[in-house]
Amino acid sequence: MATSEKCGTSLSPEQLINPRSTLSGNAPVKKATTHWYLPLNKHEDFLRKWILEDHAADWKANVVGQM
């Protein structure tokens, strides 16, 4: 079954079929990462205004949707 690509769609690495680097042609290597979590809920009002009002034209719709 063929699927259509949707530009800007986020995919997990497991969803990619035969992924390869466009630069080297090598397959990607999964590695452990460290994640930092920031208390964004403490700044929600400021961020909501800054993103949706002050800088609304600066973002693509799919980016705003993920924020």
C-alpha positions in Angstrom: 0.0 0.0 0.0 1.5 3.4 -1.0 1.4 6.3 1.4 1.6 9.9 0.6 4.2 12.1 2.2 3.0 15.2 4.2 5.6 17.9 4.3 6.3 19.0 7.9 4.9 15.7 9.4 6.9 14.4 12.4 7.8 10.8 12.1 9.4 8.5 14.6 12.6 6.7 13.4 10.8 3.4 13.3 8.3 4.7 10.7 11.1 5.4 8.1 11.7 2.8 5.4 15.4 2.2 4.7 16.5 5.6 6.0 19.8 7.0 4.7 21.8 10.2 5.1 21.6 12.4 2.0 25.2 13.4 2.7 27.0 10.1 3.3 24.4 7.4 2.3 24.9 5.8 5.7 22.1 4.4 7.8 21.3 6.4 11.0 22.5 5.0 14.4 20.2 5.2 17.4 21.9 6.6 20.5 21.0 7.3 24.0 20.3 11.0 24.8 19.9 13.3 27.8 16.7 15.3 27.9 16.2 18.6 29.8 12.7 19.5 30.9 11.9 23.1 31.6 8.9 24.2 33.7 7.1 25.9 30.8 3.8 25.8 32.7 5.3 28.6 35.0 5.6 30.8 31.9 2.5 29.7 29.9 0.8 33.1 29.8 4.0 34.9 28.5 4.8 32.2 26.0 1.2 32.0 24.7 1.2 35.7 24.1 4.7 35.8 22.6 4.1 32.9 20.2 0.4 33.4 19.2 0.2 37.2 19.3 3.6 38.9 19.2 5.2 36.5 16.7 2.3 34.7 15.0 3.5 35.5 11.5 7.0 34.0 12.3 5.8 30.4 12.6 4.5 27.8 10.2 1.1 26.4 11.1 2.5 22.9 11.9 5.0 24.4 14.3 2.4 26.4 16.1 0.3 23.2 16.3 3.2 21.4 18.0 3.8 24.2 20.4 
